[in-house]
Amino acid sequence: MKQYIPSWIRVPVAFFLIAAFAEYVIDSGDKPAFIEYPLLSLFLVLVLLILIAIEGIVSAMKNLVYQSLDEEAKARFDAQTAKPSKFICWIKNTYKKLLGSKPIEEEHEIILDHNYDGIRELDNSLPPWWIYSFYISIVFAAIYLLKYHVFNGEGQFDELEQEYAEARIAIEEYKKTAKDLVDFNTVELLTDASDLSKGKKIFDGNCVACHKADGGGGIGPNLTDEYWILGGGIKNVFKTVSEGGRDGKGMIAWKQNLKPSEIAQVASYVLSFQGTTPAEPKAPQGDLWVAENTTEATTEQ
């Protein structure tokens, strides 16, 4: 039986196809699968050894069968093996057609009259593949010119802006299910009833002792007035709860005990005390806080 592909090609191709399939089906993150999972490396080594063993067994069996043949059968087998396959013949014929050259027997038809010290010149035409490629490039250039310079088609910068917009939408969708990614730079005031309810639960369990249940203040400052020691607004309150108050006399940093989403909830609940009237309000502490948007609105008026 004739072998169309030699074993030194079959084995590597089969091995890399199996390795590529394993890499495709196994989720290994940014690392290659065979590095992330050492057992996969062992499996691939075993696969390679098995492929080599199969080739060796097949070659040995083929040699045994060949040795068992008589001289006439061996001659027929050798002649059949030496004969090129149809696939190889097709490749050679296709290459000759794409090359577009004349056979040696027909070169006299295209020989020129020029003679340089006995050297004659052939008038060969350009290869068909080159000519067709040139025609295709002309058609491509015409279409490109019309699309991007006449009809103002979307260019690379437009595609980049579109990808940016899609990425921003994807990020916002991801943030909805990954609330713990928030920090004091990205936090936003939560107004949903469920978030405020969770914030109240956290406040009642951890903050009432210093700020009282109505936010009027005790050991800690009053949360109902407009004066803040470390700044008001959701970003500053989030940072204060997360990182703690003033060194030596402020509250502890709650980032070790609370998740970022929980800090955002309790910070939003703390801001809900603004404008309320506690039973025993503590005297204002810190500086009067004026939000940036309020300052801008006042300036415009």
N, C-alpha and C positions, 0 to 999 in steps of 0.2 A: 504493500500500500504506500502510495507516494505521500510525503509530508510536504505540505505547501509552506508551512512556517517552521523554521528551525527551532529546536528546543531552547536555545539561548535567547530567543525572543519570546517564546510562549511562556516560559516560567516567570520572567520579570513582569510581563504584561498581566498575567493572571494574578500575580502577587499584588501588584499595585491596584488592580481593580478591586480586589478583596479589601485591601487597606483603605481605599477611597470610600467604599461602601460602609465600612465600619466607622470611618470618620463622619460620614453623612448621617448615619442613624443614631450615633451616640452624641448626646449633648455634653460637651466638655468645656463650654464657655470660651474664653479667649485662648486657652491652651490647646495644643493638639491632643487628641483623645489618647494616643499611646503614651503621652507624658502624664496626663491627668490620671490615667488608670494603668498602672504598671502591668496588671494582669493581661491587658490587651496587647502589650508589647510581647509578652510571653506567648500569647495565642498566635500573633503574627509570625513569630519565629518558628513555631510549630507548623504553621501553614506553609511557610517557605520550605521547611525540611520535608514535609509531605509532598509538595509539588516536585521537589528535586528527586525524592524517592520514586515517585510515580514515573517520572521521565526515565530514571535509571532502569526500573523494572520493564517498562515498555521497550526500551532500547535492547535490554538483555533478551527479552522474549523474541523480538524481531531478529536478533542475531542468531538465536537458536533455530528459528524457523528457516532462516536463510541457509544455515549450515546443513539443514536436513534436505535441501533441494538438490536435484541432480544438476549437472553442468548446463544442460539445455534450459532448465527452469531458471537457474541463476542468471544465464545470459538474458533471458526475457525480462527478468526482474530488474537487472541492471539497466537494460534499455528503457524500460518503463520509468525507472527512477530518474535517469538522465534526461528524459523528455521534459521540457518546460511545461508548466501548468497553463491552463487556459487563462487564468487570472494574470499570470506574468506576461503572457503573450498579449493580452488586452492592454496592459499597462504600456508595453513597448510600442504597440501600434498607436495608442493614443498619444504617446510622447512624440512619435514621428509626425503625426498629423498636426499637433500643436507647434512643432518645430518648423514645419512647412518647407523643409529642405528637399532638394532633389536627390534621389539615389545616385551612387557613384556611376552607375551604368548610363544615367541620363544627364550627367553633368555637361556633356558636349553641347546640349541644347541651350545652355545659358552661359556659355563661355564667351567672354568679350574679346575684341580684337587687340586689346592692349597686351603688350609683351614687354616685360621688364627683365632683361637678362634671362630669358627663358621661363620666367614666372608669368603665368596667365591668371587673369582675374575672372571670378564667377559673378554673374549678375543675380545673386540670390535675393528674393523678396523678404520683406520683414516677416518674422514669425506671426502666424495668425493670432496667437494669444496676445502679442504685443499690440497689434492693430486693434483688436477688439477691446483691449483695456484702454487704449487711447480714445476710442469712440465712446466708451462708457464714461470716461472722465469728462468728456465734453458734455454729454447729456447731464451728468451729475452737476457740473458747473452751471449749466443753464437753469436747472431746477433750483439750485442753491441761490443763484442770483435773483430769480423771480420771487422765491419764498421769503428771503431775508432782506433783500434790498429794494424790492418793488412793493411787495404786499406786507412788509414789516412783520414777518413771522417772529415768534418767540425765540429769543437768543439764549445764550448761556446765562446771562445775568437775570433774565426773566425766569428761567428755570430755577436758578439759585434762590430768588426771592420766593418762588412758589414752594420750594423745599423748606425754606425757613418758616413760611407760614404753616405748612403742614407739621413741621417739627414743633412749633409753638403750640398748636392744637393738641398734638400728641403729648406734650409735656403737661399741659393743663389737665388732660384726661388722666394722665398717670398720677398727677398730684391728688386727684380726687380719691384715689385708692391707696395713696402713700402719704398720708398726712404727717407722718413722723419725719418727713424730709424738711419740714419747715424750720426756719431759724429766724432770728430777730430782724434779718434783712428782708425776708420774704413773707413774714407773717401778716395776716390780714384780720381785721376785726370780725369775729364770728357773731352772727345775729340769730342763727338757727336755734329754736327752742331746745332741741336735744343737746346741742353743744353747750348752751348756757346752763342746762340742768346738770350736765356732767361737771361743768366748771363749778357750780354751786356745791356739788357733792365733795369735790376736792377741797374747795375753800372751807367748808364746814369741818372737814376732817383734819385740816392742817393749819389753817390760817385764823380761825376764830379766836384762839387763845391770845393772839397779839392784836388783831384788828377788830374783834367783836363781830357778832353775826350780822349786824346792820352796817358794818364798815365804818363805824364811828371812830375807831381807833382806841388803843389802850397802850400797851407797850409799843406797838407799832403806830405809824401815823394814821391820820384820818384819810379814808379813801373816798369820801363823798364831796370834798371841796375841790377847788381847782389848783391847789398848791401841791407840787411834787418835788421831792428831794432829788431824785435821779431822772426827772423828766416824765411827762405824761405821754399819752398816746399808746396805741397797741404795741408799737415796736419797743419803746422804752420800758413799758411794763413787762413785756415778755422777757426782755434782756435782764431786768432786775430780778424777776422770779427765777430765771434760769441761772444767772451768774451770782445772785445774792446781792445784798445791800452793801452799805459802806463797810470798809474793813474795820473789824473790831467792835462795831456797834450796830450793824445792820443785820438783816435776816440771813439765814444760810442760803447756799445755792441749792435749788431744788432740782437741778438737771440730773443729779445722781438718783433721785427718787421718782421723778416724773418723766414721762415721755414728752417729746416736743409737742405732739398733738394735745396732750393733757395740759401742758403749760399754756398753749394757745387758748384752750378752753377756760382755764382759771383766770388768765389775764383778761379775756373778754368779759368774764363774769365780774371781775374787779371793776372794770370800766363801767359796768351797768349801775354801779353805785353813784356815779356822777349825777349831781342834782337832787339826790334824795336827802331826807332829813332824818338823821339818826337820833336815838333817844338822848345820848350824852356825847355830843360831838367833841372831839379833841381839837385844840387850837391848831390852826394851820401851820404847817412846817414846809420848809423849802421855798421854791420860787413859783410865782404864778405861771402856769403853763398855758400857752396859746398855740393852738395847732397851726401848722404852716398854711393850710388852705384857708383857715379863718383870717390869718394875717393878710393873705393875698386878697381875700374878698374885701376886707376893711380898706386896704390901700386903693382898690379900684373904686370904692364908694367915695 
